[in-house]
């Protein structure tokens, strides 16, 4: 069984079909990329998996669990974490505090225990802090640990959001355009981190991305979309050479 299975997913906004009878699966331990021109339905597919949108039709299964039985705030408990196309961080909190937010799903103490800061709460806090420090070391965020998000460069914020997702210790990591707005050097760093996230942490990665250099460098398989429907699926080389994909990106004259 695949870790994530999407079958015949359809989403309509009024008369506009944003996702059209889309089916694909993601195997455990792979990096799977979704590509396509603007408006192809890539981020919309992510929002369906995250339960931000309710599909018109289709099935969504993660590790044998029906995602449609879960609300958006329950998806993380299954082991799914994500980043966003537009960075979503707490601007007036530190990097460390933002990463600790990612530990929320692992909290097991009660509100009363939290109020009196019992020994159990103290042990939990130590465990969460240790997990976050591992992420800080992994992403080389040590110089920014106690700095406010509001004063950080865009590229660092992008890494912090990745760190918050990793702090939740997911089985599936959804990356929505991880290289968007990054410099060449920062994109190369992102490539290494995605590779290490899969190899060292054992986390399956599903990403939406426009940078085909990054896609080719880290992905095992690629799904190309256009107008919410599947154009092609295969290795990065196979998808880039597909005539339908070339036409969608560059026009019929380029085929």
C-alpha positions as CSV (number, residue, x, y, z in Angstrom):
1,X,0.0,0.0,0.0
2,X,1.2,3.5,-0.9
3,X,1.8,5.9,2.0
4,X,-0.5,8.5,0.3
5,X,-3.2,7.6,-2.3
6,X,-5.3,10.1,-4.1
7,X,-8.0,8.7,-6.4
8,X,-10.3,10.7,-8.8
9,X,-10.0,13.9,-6.8
10,X,-12.2,16.7,-8.2
11,X,-12.6,20.3,-6.8
12,X,-14.9,23.0,-8.3
13,X,-15.1,26.6,-7.5
14,X,-18.5,27.5,-9.0
15,X,-18.1,26.7,-12.7
16,X,-14.3,26.4,-12.6
17,X,-12.8,23.0,-12.2
18,X,-9.6,23.5,-10.2
19,X,-8.7,19.8,-9.8
20,X,-10.1,17.5,-12.5
21,X,-10.3,13.7,-11.7
22,X,-6.8,13.6,-10.4
23,X,-5.2,10.3,-9.2
24,X,-1.7,9.7,-8.0
25,X,0.1,7.9,-5.1
26,X,3.3,8.6,-3.1
27,X,5.4,5.7,-1.9
28,X,7.0,5.8,1.6
29,X,10.6,7.1,1.5
30,X,10.4,8.9,-1.9
31,X,10.5,12.5,-3.0
32,X,7.5,13.1,-5.3
33,X,7.2,16.5,-7.1
34,X,4.1,18.1,-8.6
35,X,4.9,20.6,-11.4
36,X,2.9,22.7,-13.9
37,X,2.3,26.2,-15.1
38,X,0.6,28.8,-12.9
39,X,-3.0,28.0,-12.2
40,X,-2.5,24.3,-12.9
41,X,-4.0,23.2,-9.6
42,X,-0.7,22.3,-7.7
43,X,-1.3,24.2,-4.5
44,X,-5.0,23.4,-4.7
45,X,-4.1,19.7,-4.6
46,X,-2.0,20.4,-1.5
47,X,-4.9,22.2,0.2
48,X,-7.1,19.2,-0.5
49,X,-4.6,16.9,1.2
50,X,-4.3,19.3,4.1
51,X,-8.1,19.4,4.4
52,X,-8.3,23.2,3.8
53,X,-10.7,22.4,0.9
54,X,-13.5,19.8,0.7
55,X,-13.3,17.9,-2.5
56,X,-16.3,17.6,-4.8
57,X,-15.4,14.0,-5.4
58,X,-12.6,11.5,-4.8
59,X,-10.8,9.6,-2.1
60,X,-7.7,10.6,0.0
61,X,-5.9,7.9,2.0
62,X,-2.8,8.3,4.2
63,X,-1.3,5.2,5.7
64,X,-4.6,3.5,5.5
65,X,-6.5,6.4,7.1
66,X,-9.3,8.2,5.3
67,X,-8.2,11.8,5.3
68,X,-11.8,12.9,4.5
69,X,-12.8,11.7,8.0
70,X,-10.4,14.3,9.5
71,X,-10.7,18.1,9.9
72,X,-7.8,20.3,9.0
73,X,-6.6,20.6,12.6
74,X,-6.4,16.8,12.9
75,X,-4.2,16.1,9.8
76,X,-0.9,16.8,11.7
77,X,-1.8,14.1,14.3
78,X,-1.6,11.5,11.5
79,X,2.0,12.6,10.7
80,X,1.5,15.1,7.9
81,X,3.3,18.5,8.1
82,X,3.5,21.2,5.5
83,X,5.0,24.6,4.5
84,X,3.2,27.3,2.6
85,X,3.8,29.2,-0.6
86,X,3.4,32.4,1.4
87,X,5.4,32.0,4.6
88,X,3.2,31.6,7.7
89,X,5.2,32.3,10.9
90,X,4.6,34.2,14.1
91,X,6.4,37.5,13.3
92,X,6.8,38.7,16.9
93,X,8.1,35.4,18.3
94,X,11.6,34.0,18.1
95,X,12.9,31.3,15.9
96,X,13.0,28.9,18.8
97,X,9.4,29.7,19.8
98,X,8.2,29.2,16.3
99,X,9.8,25.8,16.1
100,X,8.3,24.8,19.4
101,X,4.9,25.4,17.9
102,X,5.7,22.4,15.7
103,X,5.8,20.2,18.8
104,X,2.2,20.9,19.6
105,X,0.9,17.5,18.4
106,X,3.3,15.7,20.7
107,X,2.0,17.4,23.9
108,X,0.5,15.0,26.3
109,X,0.1,17.1,29.5
110,X,-3.2,18.6,30.7
111,X,-4.0,22.2,31.1
112,X,-4.0,21.8,34.9
113,X,-0.5,20.3,34.8
114,X,0.6,23.1,32.6
115,X,-0.8,25.7,35.0
116,X,1.2,24.3,37.9
117,X,4.2,23.4,35.8
118,X,4.4,19.9,37.3
119,X,7.4,17.6,37.0
120,X,5.7,15.9,34.1
121,X,5.4,19.2,32.3
122,X,9.0,19.9,33.0
123,X,10.1,16.6,31.5
124,X,7.9,17.2,28.4
125,X,9.4,20.7,27.9
126,X,12.9,19.3,28.1
127,X,12.0,16.6,25.5
128,X,10.4,19.2,23.1
129,X,13.4,21.5,23.5
130,X,15.8,18.7,22.7
131,X,13.8,17.8,19.6
132,X,13.8,21.5,18.4
133,X,17.5,21.9,19.1
134,X,18.1,18.9,16.8
135,X,16.2,20.7,14.0
136,X,18.1,23.9,14.6
137,X,21.4,22.0,14.3
138,X,20.2,20.2,11.2
139,X,19.2,23.4,9.4
140,X,22.2,25.5,10.7
141,X,19.8,27.9,12.4
142,X,22.0,28.4,15.5
143,X,22.8,32.1,14.8
144,X,19.1,32.9,14.6
145,X,17.8,30.8,17.6
146,X,16.7,33.8,19.8
147,X,16.0,36.3,17.0
148,X,12.6,37.6,16.2
149,X,11.1,36.4,12.9
150,X,10.2,40.0,11.9
151,X,13.9,41.0,11.6
152,X,15.0,38.0,9.6
153,X,15.8,37.9,5.8
154,X,13.3,36.1,3.6
155,X,15.6,33.1,3.0
156,X,16.1,32.5,6.7
157,X,12.3,32.7,7.3
158,X,11.8,30.0,4.6
159,X,14.2,27.7,6.5
160,X,12.5,28.4,9.8
161,X,9.1,27.4,8.3
162,X,10.7,24.2,7.1
163,X,12.2,23.7,10.6
164,X,8.8,24.1,12.2
165,X,7.3,21.4,10.0
166,X,10.2,19.1,10.8
167,X,9.8,19.7,14.5
168,X,6.5,17.9,14.4
169,X,8.4,14.8,13.3
170,X,6.1,14.0,10.3
171,X,6.1,10.9,8.1
172,X,5.0,13.0,5.1
173,X,6.3,16.5,4.5
174,X,4.4,18.7,2.1
175,X,6.6,21.5,0.7
176,X,4.7,24.2,-1.3
177,X,7.3,25.9,-3.5
178,X,10.3,25.5,-1.1
179,X,12.7,27.4,-3.5
180,X,10.3,30.3,-4.3
181,X,12.1,33.6,-3.7
182,X,15.5,32.0,-2.8
183,X,18.9,32.8,-4.3
184,X,20.9,30.3,-6.3
185,X,22.9,29.5,-3.2
186,X,19.9,29.2,-0.9
187,X,18.2,26.9,-3.5
188,X,21.2,24.6,-3.5
189,X,21.1,24.4,0.3
190,X,17.4,23.6,0.1
191,X,18.2,20.8,-2.3
192,X,20.7,19.3,0.1
193,X,18.2,19.6,3.0
194,X,15.4,17.9,1.1
195,X,17.8,15.1,0.2
196,X,18.9,14.7,3.8
197,X,15.3,14.9,5.1
198,X,14.6,11.8,3.1
199,X,17.8,9.9,3.6
200,X,18.7,10.8,7.2
201,X,15.3,11.4,8.8
202,X,13.4,8.9,6.7
203,X,10.6,11.4,5.9
204,X,8.6,11.1,2.7
205,X,8.5,14.4,0.7
206,X,5.7,15.6,-1.5
207,X,6.5,19.0,-3.0
208,X,5.1,21.6,-5.4
209,X,7.9,23.4,-7.3
210,X,8.6,25.6,-10.3
211,X,12.4,25.3,-10.2
212,X,13.0,22.3,-12.5
213,X,16.7,22.2,-11.5
214,X,15.6,21.5,-7.9
215,X,12.9,19.0,-9.0
216,X,15.4,17.1,-11.2
217,X,18.0,17.1,-8.4
218,X,15.9,15.6,-5.6
219,X,12.8,13.9,-7.1
220,X,12.3,10.2,-7.7
221,X,9.0,10.8,-9.6
222,X,7.3,13.9,-11.0
223,X,3.6,14.6,-11.7
224,X,2.9,17.3,-14.3
225,X,-0.5,19.1,-14.1
226,X,-2.3,21.5,-16.4
227,X,-5.8,22.9,-15.9
228,X,-6.1,20.7,-12.8
229,X,-5.6,17.4,-14.7
230,X,-2.7,15.0,-15.0
231,X,-0.5,15.5,-18.1
232,X,2.3,13.1,-17.4
233,X,4.0,11.1,-14.6
234,X,7.4,9.5,-14.4
235,X,11.0,10.3,-13.7
236,X,12.1,14.0,-14.0
237,X,13.7,13.3,-17.4
238,X,10.6,11.5,-18.7
239,X,8.3,14.3,-17.7
240,X,10.5,17.1,-19.1
241,X,10.7,15.3,-22.4
242,X,7.0,14.7,-22.6
243,X,5.4,16.7,-25.6
244,X,2.3,17.5,-23.6
245,X,4.3,19.0,-20.8
246,X,6.5,21.0,-23.2
247,X,3.3,22.4,-24.9
248,X,1.8,23.3,-21.5
249,X,4.9,25.3,-20.5
250,X,6.1,26.7,-23.8
251,X,3.2,26.5,-26.3
252,X,2.4,24.2,-29.2
253,X,5.2,25.7,-31.4
254,X,7.9,24.4,-29.0
255,X,6.9,20.8,-29.4
